[in-house]
């Protein structure tokens, strides 16, 4: 399987990239972003393409064909942004990628990272939820073989991954013991960067019973993916 990751430098994207590089069924990972990965990560199946303006993919369009899945993890916090500014990142870039990739890869599975509380009616009073809902809708309408909306709530970063958002990073550090307790007592309320990555791989490989997936669904799909990787291949017993 060949996959594209958009937004691999963010907290969710880092987790997805890690799981893709670890998965033996993934043979190529193309990371697309405005700048090269700050981690300097090197892997035989990792390819990076940078483009200054993510709403204009003409310069790299020739590199985007022949892929089975796109994991779209790009996002910013809406705090301090006008609706117009937030929409430019959240909706406009998503729409461009959706249209270009659907044209080049009609058999592709597209996974869009949204958020718990997203408003797919686009008419609610909460600005970020309306804009995320509009982005979900443009992905649904693009014409992919399959499109999944991931709406995680609380995400615990694992394996040294850190959020680039200072406030979220601070809260996760201060509340780490509480997050661990919540995960133990209410597993459906919390997911992890590892589980998000594994769940994305699972829907790209085998699909899911529904198209909009929240923490409980993400965790269940991550477990299914882990079990599938451990299963013996036919004739190996």
Helices and strands as residue ranges (DSSP letters): E 2-6, H 11-22, E 28-33, E 46-50, G 61-63, E 69-72, H 83-87, I 88-92, H 93-104, E 109-113, H 127-140, E 146-151, E 154-156, H 166-174, H 176-185, G 187-189, E 190-192, H 193-206, E 212-214, H 215-230
